[in-house]
């Protein structure tokens, strides 16, 4: 079973926890001065990409409810 199939089996709460853990890990890496600036920047970009996709999906949901 691949990761996508596993994700489809998880509960909403489990998915939220995974997203939040990932965001926290990326934030911690982005501010970790022991990592080089390229890695920190990449982590910031990935965190922002996750947050952008969550916001985009949320905005679509809100528009559908109107």
PDB file as gemmi writes it, atoms N, CA and C in Angstrom:
CRYST1    1.000    1.000    1.000  90.00  90.00  90.00 P 1                      
ATOM      1  N   UNK A   1       0.865  -1.178   0.000  1.00  0.00           N  
ATOM      2  CA  UNK A   1       0.000   0.000   0.000  1.00  0.00           C  
ATOM      3  C   UNK A   1       0.905   1.232   0.000  1.00  0.00           C  
ATOM      4  N   UNK A   2       0.670   2.127  -0.952  1.00  0.00           N  
ATOM      5  CA  UNK A   2       1.510   3.322  -1.016  1.00  0.00           C  
ATOM      6  C   UNK A   2       0.972   4.408  -0.083  1.00  0.00           C  
ATOM      7  N   UNK A   3       1.732   5.473   0.051  1.00  0.00           N  
ATOM      8  CA  UNK A   3       1.393   6.540   1.000  1.00  0.00           C  
ATOM      9  C   UNK A   3       0.047   7.169   0.686  1.00  0.00           C  
ATOM     10  N   UNK A   4      -0.257   7.387  -0.590  1.00  0.00           N  
ATOM     11  CA  UNK A   4      -1.542   7.994  -0.957  1.00  0.00           C  
ATOM     12  C   UNK A   4      -2.712   7.125  -0.505  1.00  0.00           C  
ATOM     13  N   UNK A   5      -2.599   5.825  -0.692  1.00  0.00           N  
ATOM     14  CA  UNK A   5      -3.656   4.912  -0.239  1.00  0.00           C  
ATOM     15  C   UNK A   5      -3.789   4.942   1.287  1.00  0.00           C  
ATOM     16  N   UNK A   6      -2.672   5.007   1.971  1.00  0.00           N  
ATOM     17  CA  UNK A   6      -2.702   5.073   3.436  1.00  0.00           C  
ATOM     18  C   UNK A   6      -3.385   6.348   3.902  1.00  0.00           C  
ATOM     19  N   UNK A   7      -3.070   7.477   3.249  1.00  0.00           N  
ATOM     20  CA  UNK A   7      -3.700   8.745   3.622  1.00  0.00           C  
ATOM     21  C   UNK A   7      -5.222   8.684   3.481  1.00  0.00           C  
ATOM     22  N   UNK A   8      -5.684   8.010   2.456  1.00  0.00           N  
ATOM     23  CA  UNK A   8      -7.127   7.885   2.219  1.00  0.00           C  
ATOM     24  C   UNK A   8      -7.832   7.131   3.335  1.00  0.00           C  
ATOM     25  N   UNK A   9      -7.094   6.325   4.081  1.00  0.00           N  
ATOM     26  CA  UNK A   9      -7.673   5.526   5.163  1.00  0.00           C  
ATOM     27  C   UNK A   9      -7.677   6.240   6.516  1.00  0.00           C  
ATOM     28  N   UNK A  10      -6.962   7.351   6.615  1.00  0.00           N  
ATOM     29  CA  UNK A  10      -6.836   8.044   7.899  1.00  0.00           C  
ATOM     30  C   UNK A  10      -8.057   8.910   8.194  1.00  0.00           C  
ATOM     31  N   UNK A  11      -8.269   9.153   9.480  1.00  0.00           N  
ATOM     32  CA  UNK A  11      -9.368  10.023   9.899  1.00  0.00           C  
ATOM     33  C   UNK A  11      -8.984  11.484   9.685  1.00  0.00           C  
ATOM     34  N   UNK A  12      -9.978  12.336   9.749  1.00  0.00           N  
ATOM     35  CA  UNK A  12      -9.740  13.777   9.614  1.00  0.00           C  
ATOM     36  C   UNK A  12      -8.770  14.252  10.696  1.00  0.00           C  
ATOM     37  N   UNK A  13      -8.958  13.790  11.908  1.00  0.00           N  
ATOM     38  CA  UNK A  13      -8.078  14.199  13.013  1.00  0.00           C  
ATOM     39  C   UNK A  13      -6.635  13.763  12.765  1.00  0.00           C  
ATOM     40  N   UNK A  14      -6.446  12.563  12.267  1.00  0.00           N  
ATOM     41  CA  UNK A  14      -5.097  12.083  11.976  1.00  0.00           C  
ATOM     42  C   UNK A  14      -4.444  12.923  10.881  1.00  0.00           C  
ATOM     43  N   UNK A  15      -5.200  13.266   9.851  1.00  0.00           N  
ATOM     44  CA  UNK A  15      -4.664  14.091   8.767  1.00  0.00           C  
ATOM     45  C   UNK A  15      -4.282  15.482   9.263  1.00  0.00           C  
ATOM     46  N   UNK A  16      -5.127  16.064  10.104  1.00  0.00           N  
ATOM     47  CA  UNK A  16      -4.825  17.373  10.677  1.00  0.00           C  
ATOM     48  C   UNK A  16      -3.545  17.308  11.508  1.00  0.00           C  
ATOM     49  N   UNK A  17      -3.405  16.263  12.306  1.00  0.00           N  
ATOM     50  CA  UNK A  17      -2.191  16.105  13.115  1.00  0.00           C  
ATOM     51  C   UNK A  17      -0.954  15.993  12.243  1.00  0.00           C  
ATOM     52  N   UNK A  18      -1.026  15.231  11.174  1.00  0.00           N  
ATOM     53  CA  UNK A  18       0.122  15.072  10.278  1.00  0.00           C  
ATOM     54  C   UNK A  18       0.496  16.402   9.650  1.00  0.00           C  
ATOM     55  N   UNK A  19      -0.503  17.156   9.190  1.00  0.00           N  
ATOM     56  CA  UNK A  19      -0.220  18.467   8.587  1.00  0.00           C  
ATOM     57  C   UNK A  19       0.410  19.396   9.615  1.00  0.00           C  
ATOM     58  N   UNK A  20      -0.142  19.415  10.808  1.00  0.00           N  
ATOM     59  CA  UNK A  20       0.413  20.300  11.843  1.00  0.00           C  
ATOM     60  C   UNK A  20       1.819  19.878  12.261  1.00  0.00           C  
ATOM     61  N   UNK A  21       2.086  18.590  12.386  1.00  0.00           N  
ATOM     62  CA  UNK A  21       3.442  18.124  12.714  1.00  0.00           C  
ATOM     63  C   UNK A  21       4.413  18.538  11.627  1.00  0.00           C  
ATOM     64  N   UNK A  22       3.998  18.368  10.370  1.00  0.00           N  
ATOM     65  CA  UNK A  22       4.860  18.724   9.245  1.00  0.00           C  
ATOM     66  C   UNK A  22       5.152  20.218   9.239  1.00  0.00           C  
ATOM     67  N   UNK A  23       4.121  21.037   9.462  1.00  0.00           N  
ATOM     68  CA  UNK A  23       4.319  22.489   9.523  1.00  0.00           C  
ATOM     69  C   UNK A  23       5.289  22.849  10.635  1.00  0.00           C  
ATOM     70  N   UNK A  24       5.135  22.233  11.797  1.00  0.00           N  
ATOM     71  CA  UNK A  24       6.010  22.514  12.937  1.00  0.00           C  
ATOM     72  C   UNK A  24       7.442  22.078  12.636  1.00  0.00           C  
ATOM     73  N   UNK A  25       7.620  20.904  12.056  1.00  0.00           N  
ATOM     74  CA  UNK A  25       8.962  20.435  11.704  1.00  0.00           C  
ATOM     75  C   UNK A  25       9.621  21.369  10.699  1.00  0.00           C  
ATOM     76  N   UNK A  26       8.864  21.815   9.701  1.00  0.00           N  
ATOM     77  CA  UNK A  26       9.418  22.728   8.704  1.00  0.00           C  
ATOM     78  C   UNK A  26       9.770  24.079   9.333  1.00  0.00           C  
ATOM     79  N   UNK A  27       8.922  24.567  10.233  1.00  0.00           N  
ATOM     80  CA  UNK A  27       9.215  25.829  10.925  1.00  0.00           C  
ATOM     81  C   UNK A  27      10.502  25.695  11.740  1.00  0.00           C  
ATOM     82  N   UNK A  28      10.601  24.606  12.496  1.00  0.00           N  
ATOM     83  CA  UNK A  28      11.794  24.410  13.329  1.00  0.00           C  
ATOM     84  C   UNK A  28      13.053  24.314  12.479  1.00  0.00           C  
ATOM     85  N   UNK A  29      12.969  23.651  11.339  1.00  0.00           N  
ATOM     86  CA  UNK A  29      14.127  23.569  10.446  1.00  0.00           C  
ATOM     87  C   UNK A  29      14.440  24.946   9.853  1.00  0.00           C  
ATOM     88  N   UNK A  30      13.405  25.707   9.540  1.00  0.00           N  
ATOM     89  CA  UNK A  30      13.602  27.024   8.920  1.00  0.00           C  
ATOM     90  C   UNK A  30      14.309  28.007   9.846  1.00  0.00           C  
ATOM     91  N   UNK A  31      14.184  27.816  11.148  1.00  0.00           N  
ATOM     92  CA  UNK A  31      14.836  28.732  12.095  1.00  0.00           C  
ATOM     93  C   UNK A  31      16.097  28.136  12.727  1.00  0.00           C  
ATOM     94  N   UNK A  32      16.438  26.919  12.324  1.00  0.00           N  
ATOM     95  CA  UNK A  32      17.601  26.241  12.886  1.00  0.00           C  
ATOM     96  C   UNK A  32      18.878  26.776  12.230  1.00  0.00           C  
ATOM     97  N   UNK A  33      19.625  27.551  12.981  1.00  0.00           N  
ATOM     98  CA  UNK A  33      20.837  28.179  12.434  1.00  0.00           C  
ATOM     99  C   UNK A  33      21.965  27.177  12.190  1.00  0.00           C  
ATOM    100  N   UNK A  34      21.805  25.942  12.650  1.00  0.00           N  
ATOM    101  CA  UNK A  34      22.811  24.923  12.353  1.00  0.00           C  
ATOM    102  C   UNK A  34      22.691  24.417  10.923  1.00  0.00           C  
ATOM    103  N   UNK A  35      21.541  24.679  10.290  1.00  0.00           N  
ATOM    104  CA  UNK A  35      21.355  24.301   8.888  1.00  0.00           C  
ATOM    105  C   UNK A  35      21.801  25.453   7.998  1.00  0.00           C  
ATOM    106  N   UNK A  36      22.244  25.149   6.792  1.00  0.00           N  
ATOM    107  CA  UNK A  36      22.664  26.235   5.905  1.00  0.00           C  
ATOM    108  C   UNK A  36      21.442  27.003   5.399  1.00  0.00           C  
ATOM    109  N   UNK A  37      21.687  28.170   4.868  1.00  0.00           N  
ATOM    110  CA  UNK A  37      20.590  29.056   4.476  1.00  0.00           C  
ATOM    111  C   UNK A  37      19.743  28.470   3.353  1.00  0.00           C  
ATOM    112  N   UNK A  38      20.328  27.671   2.472  1.00  0.00           N  
ATOM    113  CA  UNK A  38      19.557  27.044   1.402  1.00  0.00           C  
ATOM    114  C   UNK A  38      18.507  26.105   1.981  1.00  0.00           C  
ATOM    115  N   UNK A  39      18.913  25.271   2.917  1.00  0.00           N  
ATOM    116  CA  UNK A  39      17.992  24.303   3.530  1.00  0.00           C  
ATOM    117  C   UNK A  39      16.912  25.047   4.316  1.00  0.00           C  
ATOM    118  N   UNK A  40      17.316  26.051   5.087  1.00  0.00           N  
ATOM    119  CA  UNK A  40      16.332  26.830   5.845  1.00  0.00           C  
ATOM    120  C   UNK A  40      15.327  27.489   4.914  1.00  0.00           C  
ATOM    121  N   UNK A  41      15.803  28.062   3.818  1.00  0.00           N  
ATOM    122  CA  UNK A  41      14.915  28.691   2.851  1.00  0.00           C  
ATOM    123  C   UNK A  41      13.971  27.695   2.209  1.00  0.00           C  
ATOM    124  N   UNK A  42      14.487  26.523   1.888  1.00  0.00           N  
ATOM    125  CA  UNK A  42      13.659  25.476   1.296  1.00  0.00           C  
ATOM    126  C   UNK A  42      12.559  25.059   2.280  1.00  0.00           C  
ATOM    127  N   UNK A  43      12.893  24.929   3.541  1.00  0.00           N  
ATOM    128  CA  UNK A  43      11.898  24.564   4.557  1.00  0.00           C  
ATOM    129  C   UNK A  43      10.837  25.648   4.710  1.00  0.00           C  
ATOM    130  N   UNK A  44      11.257  26.912   4.688  1.00  0.00           N  
ATOM    131  CA  UNK A  44      10.280  28.018   4.743  1.00  0.00           C  
ATOM    132  C   UNK A  44       9.338  27.958   3.554  1.00  0.00           C  
ATOM    133  N   UNK A  45       9.889  27.694   2.371  1.00  0.00           N  
ATOM    134  CA  UNK A  45       9.083  27.631   1.163  1.00  0.00           C  
ATOM    135  C   UNK A  45       8.071  26.484   1.230  1.00  0.00           C  
ATOM    136  N   UNK A  46       8.497  25.330   1.716  1.00  0.00           N  
ATOM    137  CA  UNK A  46       7.576  24.197   1.826  1.00  0.00           C  
ATOM    138  C   UNK A  46       6.470  24.470   2.846  1.00  0.00           C  
ATOM    139  N   UNK A  47       6.824  25.090   3.963  1.00  0.00           N  
ATOM    140  CA  UNK A  47       5.821  25.450   4.972  1.00  0.00           C  
ATOM    141  C   UNK A  47       4.806  26.416   4.376  1.00  0.00           C  
ATOM    142  N   UNK A  48       5.297  27.419   3.659  1.00  0.00           N  
ATOM    143  CA  UNK A  48       4.396  28.390   3.024  1.00  0.00           C  
ATOM    144  C   UNK A  48       3.528  27.723   1.966  1.00  0.00           C  
ATOM    145  N   UNK A  49       4.070  26.748   1.241  1.00  0.00           N  
ATOM    146  CA  UNK A  49       3.289  26.038   0.226  1.00  0.00           C  
ATOM    147  C   UNK A  49       2.148  25.250   0.862  1.00  0.00           C  
ATOM    148  N   UNK A  50       2.420  24.603   1.988  1.00  0.00           N  
ATOM    149  CA  UNK A  50       1.371  23.869   2.697  1.00  0.00           C  
ATOM    150  C   UNK A  50       0.288  24.838   3.156  1.00  0.00           C  
ATOM    151  N   UNK A  51       0.704  25.940   3.762  1.00  0.00           N  
ATOM    152  CA  UNK A  51      -0.264  26.914   4.263  1.00  0.00           C  
ATOM    153  C   UNK A  51      -1.071  27.530   3.127  1.00  0.00           C  
ATOM    154  N   UNK A  52      -0.443  27.775   1.983  1.00  0.00           N  
ATOM    155  CA  UNK A  52      -1.151  28.314   0.821  1.00  0.00           C  
ATOM    156  C   UNK A  52      -2.216  27.328   0.336  1.00  0.00           C  
ATOM    157  N   UNK A  53      -1.849  26.047   0.247  1.00  0.00           N  
ATOM    158  CA  UNK A  53      -2.806  25.042  -0.226  1.00  0.00           C  
ATOM    159  C   UNK A  53      -3.969  24.858   0.749  1.00  0.00           C  
ATOM    160  N   UNK A  54      -3.688  24.929   2.040  1.00  0.00           N  
ATOM    161  CA  UNK A  54      -4.759  24.834   3.039  1.00  0.00           C  
ATOM    162  C   UNK A  54      -5.701  26.030   2.902  1.00  0.00           C  
ATOM    163  N   UNK A  55      -5.137  27.231   2.780  1.00  0.00           N  
ATOM    164  CA  UNK A  55      -5.955  28.443   2.626  1.00  0.00           C  
ATOM    165  C   UNK A  55      -6.773  28.386   1.344  1.00  0.00           C  
ATOM    166  N   UNK A  56      -6.163  27.949   0.265  1.00  0.00           N  
ATOM    167  CA  UNK A  56      -6.857  27.850  -1.017  1.00  0.00           C  
ATOM    168  C   UNK A  56      -8.035  26.875  -0.926  1.00  0.00           C  
ATOM    169  N   UNK A  57      -7.826  25.722  -0.317  1.00  0.00           N  
ATOM    170  CA  UNK A  57      -8.899  24.742  -0.149  1.00  0.00           C  
ATOM    171  C   UNK A  57     -10.000  25.281   0.757  1.00  0.00           C  
ATOM    172  N   UNK A  58      -9.602  25.972   1.821  1.00  0.00           N  
ATOM    173  CA  UNK A  58     -10.576  26.554   2.735  1.00  0.00           C  
ATOM    174  C   UNK A  58     -11.424  27.602   2.022  1.00  0.00           C  
ATOM    175  N   UNK A  59     -10.785  28.478   1.261  1.00  0.00           N  
ATOM    176  CA  UNK A  59     -11.517  29.513   0.532  1.00  0.00           C  
ATOM    177  C   UNK A  59     -12.482  28.904  -0.481  1.00  0.00           C  
ATOM    178  N   UNK A  60     -12.094  27.830  -1.128  1.00  0.00           N  
ATOM    179  CA  UNK A  60     -12.987  27.132  -2.054  1.00  0.00           C  
ATOM    180  C   UNK A  60     -14.188  26.566  -1.315  1.00  0.00           C  
ATOM    181  N   UNK A  61     -13.935  26.015  -0.146  1.00  0.00           N  
ATOM    182  CA  UNK A  61     -15.018  25.460   0.667  1.00  0.00           C  
ATOM    183  C   UNK A  61     -15.998  26.554   1.086  1.00  0.00           C  
ATOM    184  N   UNK A  62     -15.485  27.690   1.515  1.00  0.00           N  
ATOM    185  CA  UNK A  62     -16.331  28.811   1.945  1.00  0.00           C  
ATOM    186  C   UNK A  62     -17.191  29.310   0.778  1.00  0.00           C  
ATOM    187  N   UNK A  63     -16.584  29.404  -0.403  1.00  0.00           N  
ATOM    188  CA  UNK A  63     -17.328  29.871  -1.576  1.00  0.00           C  
ATOM    189  C   UNK A  63     -18.446  28.905  -1.937  1.00  0.00           C  
ATOM    190  N   UNK A  64     -18.188  27.609  -1.785  1.00  0.00           N  
ATOM    191  CA  UNK A  64     -19.197  26.591  -2.094  1.00  0.00           C  
ATOM    192  C   UNK A  64     -20.380  26.670  -1.133  1.00  0.00           C  
ATOM    193  N   UNK A  65     -20.118  27.095   0.096  1.00  0.00           N  
ATOM    194  CA  UNK A  65     -21.182  27.173   1.103  1.00  0.00           C  
ATOM    195  C   UNK A  65     -22.038  28.406   0.951  1.00  0.00           C  
ATOM    196  N   UNK A  66     -21.579  29.395   0.192  1.00  0.00           N  
ATOM    197  CA  UNK A  66     -22.343  30.648   0.044  1.00  0.00           C  
ATOM    198  C   UNK A  66     -23.474  30.480  -0.922  1.00  0.00           C  
TER     199      UNK A  66                                                      
END                                                                             
